[in-house]
Amino acid sequence: MATTDLPIAEEISDAPPPAPASGAHLAYAGASRVVTAGKAATVEMFGNLDRPPVRFDATVKNPLRFREALSALYGVIGSDYRYAPKDRTQYIAYLRLKRDAAPLGVWHAQQAYFAWMLRNDPNALAILDPVVSVHPDQITFEVFGKDESTYACLAFKKDGFTDAGASATGTTNIDFSDALYASVQQIRGYRETRLALGHDGAKPTPEGRGPVLEKKLQVPDSWLRGFLQVQSAATLPFDHVQLSPMDLYNVLRHLRMNGDRKGKKRGLRFELVPAQQPRIVAEPWETVFTTTADVFRGKAARLVRVWGRRRLMTVKRLLPFVQSVDVYLLGSGLPSFWVFRCDDITLTLGMTGFTSANWSSALGFDLLLPRNTQDGEPTKKVVAYLAEKHSATPKELSQQTGIRGAALVEAVQVGCQNGELMYDIANGVYRHRPLTAKPLDLARLQFRNAREKVAHDLLTRSRAVRITGENRIAGVGLELTGTVAVAEDKRDYRPQMVLADEGQVRKVTCTCAPFRKHGIKAGPCVHLIALRLAFAEKESKKAKSDDAVKFETRAFAKRDGEVERVVQISLERDKVKYRWGLSGQPMRLQTMRFNTEDAARRAYFAKLADLDTKGYLDAIAE
């Protein structure tokens, strides 16, 4: 990685710079709509004229299920669960706009509103339209939430249609507006409903193509990067849990009837024990839901905590049609994928739970994926094969391309991150899907922002980032202290943070001027990011041999009816600290000191084995 030529203080200013964005031009032959005539309705979806034509025309077998699936998809497109503090500035501006627009006509008032939105919130209308792919076996709609935390893939199998006309495979964008959503609500079960994807719309004139609907957007790079990262996360190892629709209904009903508590945990905790029914615990009420579908078929017990549970509300309209729910858990604090199966319709939700306050977990997640931004020969070979065959399982890819093992995994992950491929986790196949008409500028999408880029640069320098202290605080987390030496600034900085067991940041501080002036209102400073990356790198390189362990802390939990017992064991050279008690209550402490480090290590692992035999679950993701 090239070293920056500018001093750190000059490259990263105190004030947050404007978010970088990529230009996108979308052109449609008309606005998508639902045309109703008598007992027949046609859903006309116009494709992007700047991309190769994609076409599919057929009659929908189940119009009601089709309507509710599109409505759930629309709920994800505009979803924004970011915290918005109370601010009367925009409200006062709205009142002023309303007063000024009162004497205007409807059209002029609309133009005044859009002009105001462009000046005050330019990203409000800057979200890319759904990406639609027509494959030989299904049609998929991919979207990404406005708050960059929810990915959705809606798939319609060809078996769900009849009287199919001519079709053309490929990938395009479709115009999916508020007007289309409103017209979709007019679909009724007694009407014959037909899907016309890639409708021609206005016929070309002798001078060229007819009037078109154009959208010139500035799509934030962070949004585009998040879309690629979340989708490629589906290629990581996971634990599979199967739920019944009633299990999910019970959880959603509890969330709807109980509001979140300020300052308390807001996750869903999965307690997974081999050959037993999985349990879901809603925090902070500690309400336990024992699932009624299949037992957990993993080889080891797991305790996985996920976030973003309120985003599951987007499927409430589709839930009456859902036949089964598959949950794929990557680990505590990592994205989770929820697959809702409705016969010939499948909706996949990928939820990260990453927010501005949870940037630490996002950094740790990035390190799990390859950082290569170039298409190597293995990736090119896989992309070429899928471009011809459209879809393939990992086994078929290995047989046809000759790429096996870790090389194949990295090749498909790079292809997903580069926007050339997608992983259909619901069917276990990879598909060819170019995200944009033009190749992406991968270099600018490699990092979230300039601070993260500089932090990675510092990490490559010899002894520039050092972890000087690790202190485990019972019931709180791990306190990290580091030193970051910046040659350009001719000084050392001292960042410090407290990490919870799942990677969330509880408390941070730094001696740099930007932090003293703004805190983390504009995001973490370079030195905090560098410290978090250094710790993640250290953990990933930790030897698996028991002889190499000198400092380690493990947390365990066991449920006894409605009571949860927790245990925390820490190895600190020649000492072993054993803490135990009930969840949410002060824990008792026992400290054992040994004559040698080897004796302490043997006692530590003996305690771990004893807890495993007693049925305790590891509460910290590996």
C-alpha positions, 0 to 999 in steps of 0.5 A, spaced: 500 500 500 502 506 498 504 511 503 501 517 504 505 524 502 501 528 506 501 529 514 496 526 517 493 532 520 493 535 514 490 529 510 484 528 515 481 535 517 477 536 523 471 537 520 468 531 517 469 531 509 463 530 504 461 523 503 464 521 496 459 518 491 459 515 484 455 518 479 449 513 476 445 515 470 439 511 469 434 511 463 427 508 462 422 508 457 417 510 462 415 510 469 413 503 472 406 502 473 400 497 474 395 497 468 388 495 470 383 493 465 377 489 467 379 483 470 386 483 468 392 487 470 399 488 467 405 490 472 409 493 467 416 494 469 421 498 465 428 496 464 434 501 464 436 503 457 443 504 458 444 496 459 443 490 455 435 489 454 432 484 459 425 481 458 420 476 461 413 476 460 408 471 464 402 470 468 402 470 475 399 464 478 398 467 485 397 475 485 396 476 492 403 473 494 406 476 488 403 483 491 405 482 498 412 480 496 413 486 492 411 490 498 416 487 503 421 489 498 419 496 497 419 496 505 427 494 505 428 500 499 426 506 503 428 503 510 432 507 515 433 505 522 439 510 523 438 514 530 435 521 528 436 526 534 431 531 535 432 537 531 427 543 530 431 546 524 428 542 518 421 542 521 422 550 521 425 550 514 419 545 512 414 550 515 417 556 511 417 552 505 410 550 506 408 558 507 412 560 501 409 554 497 402 555 499 400 560 493 403 556 488 400 550 484 401 543 485 406 542 480 410 548 482 409 546 489 412 539 488 418 542 484 419 547 490 419 541 494 424 537 490 429 543 490 429 544 497 430 536 498 436 537 493 439 543 497 438 540 504 438 532 503 441 530 497 442 523 499 434 522 500 433 521 493 440 518 491 438 510 492 440 506 486 433 502 483 433 495 484 437 490 480 433 485 477 436 479 474 433 474 469 436 467 469 433 461 466 430 458 473 428 464 476 427 472 476 431 476 482 430 483 485 436 485 489 435 492 493 439 495 499 436 499 505 438 507 505 441 506 512 446 501 509 444 495 514 439 491 510 440 487 504 434 483 500 433 479 495 427 477 492 426 471 487 420 468 483 421 461 480 419 460 473 414 455 476 410 461 479 408 463 472 404 461 466 403 462 459 410 465 459 412 469 452 419 470 449 424 472 455 432 475 455 436 473 460 441 478 463 441 484 469 438 491 469 435 496 473 428 497 474 424 504 476 421 502 483 417 508 485 412 510 490 407 510 485 409 503 483 408 501 490 401 504 490 399 501 484 401 494 486 396 495 492 391 495 487 392 487 485 387 483 487 386 475 487 380 475 482 384 479 477 389 475 472 395 479 473 401 479 468 408 481 469 411 484 463 419 486 465 423 490 460 417 493 457 418 497 451 414 503 453 415 509 448 417 507 441 423 510 438 422 516 433 426 517 427 430 522 430 432 516 436 429 513 441 422 516 444 421 520 451 425 517 456 425 518 464 432 519 466 435 519 473 442 522 474 444 520 481 450 521 486 450 514 489 454 514 496 460 510 495 459 507 502 452 505 500 455 501 494 461 498 498 456 496 503 451 492 498 457 489 495 460 487 502 454 484 505 452 480 499 459 477 499 458 475 506 453 470 505 460 466 502 462 465 509 461 459 514 455 459 518 450 455 523 444 454 520 437 454 524 430 452 521 424 456 524 417 455 523 413 461 521 409 461 528 416 462 531 418 468 528 411 471 529 412 470 536 418 474 536 415 479 532 409 480 536 413 481 543 418 486 539 411 490 537 408 489 544 415 492 548 419 498 546 426 498 546 429 500 553 434 506 553 441 503 554 440 496 554 441 490 550 437 490 543 439 483 540 436 476 539 440 471 542 440 464 539 442 458 544 444 452 539 445 446 542 446 440 538 440 435 537 436 440 541 431 445 539 434 452 538 432 457 543 431 465 541 432 470 547 429 477 546 434 482 550 433 486 555 427 482 557 430 475 557 424 472 554 425 465 551 422 462 545 423 455 544 423 454 537 418 448 534 422 446 527 428 442 526 433 441 532 440 444 531 444 439 527 451 443 528 457 439 531 458 444 537 454 448 542 453 455 540 451 462 543 450 467 537 447 474 538 445 478 532 442 485 531 437 489 527 431 485 529 426 491 528 428 490 520 424 483 520 418 487 521 419 489 513 416 481 512 410 482 516 405 482 510 409 476 507 409 472 513 402 469 512 404 466 506 411 464 509 412 456 509 419 456 513 424 460 515 432 459 515 436 463 519 444 463 517 448 465 523 455 467 521 457 469 528 456 474 534 456 481 531 456 479 524 451 479 519 445 474 519 441 472 513 434 470 514 431 466 508 423 466 508 420 461 503 413 461 500 413 456 495 415 459 489 417 465 492 423 466 496 425 473 500 432 473 503 434 478 508 441 480 510 442 484 516 448 487 519 446 491 525 452 496 523 451 503 525 455 509 526 456 507 534 458 500 532 464 501 527 468 496 531 464 490 529 464 493 522 472 493 521 472 486 524 467 484 519 471 487 513 477 483 515 474 476 514 473 478 507 479 478 502 482 486 500 484 484 493 481 489 489 483 486 482 480 480 478 485 475 478 486 469 473 481 464 478 476 470 479 476 471 471 475 464 470 469 463 475 466 469 472 467 467 465 464 460 466 458 463 470 457 468 465 455 462 460 452 457 465 448 463 469 449 459 475 453 453 479 454 450 485 461 450 489 462 443 487 460 444 479 465 450 479 470 446 482 469 441 477 469 445 471 474 451 472 479 446 476 480 451 482 479 448 489 479 449 496 481 456 499 483 458 492 476 457 489 473 461 496 477 467 495 475 467 487 468 467 488 468 472 494 473 477 490 467 476 484 462 478 489 466 484 492 467 486 485 460 486 483 460 481 478 457 475 482 452 474 487 451 468 492 444 465 492 444 463 499 437 460 499 439 455 493 446 454 495 449 457 488 453 462 485 450 467 479 453 471 474 450 478 476 454 485 474 451 490 479 452 496 474 453 497 467 460 500 467 466 496 471 466 499 478 472 503 481 474 498 486 480 502 488 475 508 491 471 502 494 476 499 498 476 503 504 470 506 508 473 513 508 480 517 508 481 515 516 480 508 515 485 508 509 490 512 513 489 507 519 491 501 514 497 505 512 499 506 519 498 499 520 503 497 515 509 501 518 514 497 522 512 498 530 507 504 528 501 501 532 502 498 538 498 495 543 501 497 550 495 494 555 489 489 555 485 489 561 479 485 562 474 488 566 469 483 569 462 485 566 464 490 562 469 488 557 476 488 554 480 495 555 485 496 550 491 501 550 495 503 545 500 507 542 500 510 535 507 513 532 505 518 526 512 520 523 508 526 519 506 529 525 512 528 529 509 525 535 505 519 538 498 518 540 495 514 545 488 511 543 484 507 548 477 503 548 473 498 551 470 492 547 464 488 549 465 481 548 461 481 541 466 487 539 461 493 540 465 499 543 463 501 550 468 507 551 473 511 547 478 516 548 484 519 544 490 524 545 489 527 538 486 534 537 480 531 532 478 527 538 479 532 543 475 537 539 469 533 536 469 526 540 467 521 535 461 525 532 464 525 525 466 518 526 472 515 530 479 518 529 485 515 525 488 512 531 482 509 534 481 505 528 488 503 527 488 500 534 482 496 533 485 493 526 491 492 530 487 488 535 483 484 530 490 482 526 493 480 533 487 475 534 487 472 527 494 471 528 494 468 535 497 461 535 492 455 536 496 451 540 495 451 547 502 452 549 502 459 546 496 462 550 498 466 556 492 471 556 485 469 554 478 470 557 472 466 555 465 467 557 460 461 558 452 461 559 447 456 561 440 456 561 436 453 567 428 454 566 428 462 566 434 463 569 441 464 566 447 462 569 454 465 567 461 464 568 467 467 566 474 464 566 481 468 565 488 466 564 493 471 566 500 468 565 500 464 572 493 466 575 486 463 573 480 468 575 474 464 575 467 468 576 460 466 576 453 468 578 446 469 575 446 474 568 445 481 570 447 480 577 454 481 580 458 476 579 463 472 585 470 472 584 475 466 585 483 467 583 488 462 583 495 463 583 500 457 580 507 456 581 508 456 573 505 458 567 504 451 565 500 449 571 496 455 570 494 453 563 493 446 564 488 448 570 485 453 565 483 448 559 481 443 565 476 448 567 474 449 560 473 442 559 469 441 565 464 447 563 463 444 556 461 437 559 456 441 564 452 443 558 455 451 558 455 455 551 461 459 549 458 466 549 464 469 545 464 468 538 471 465 535 
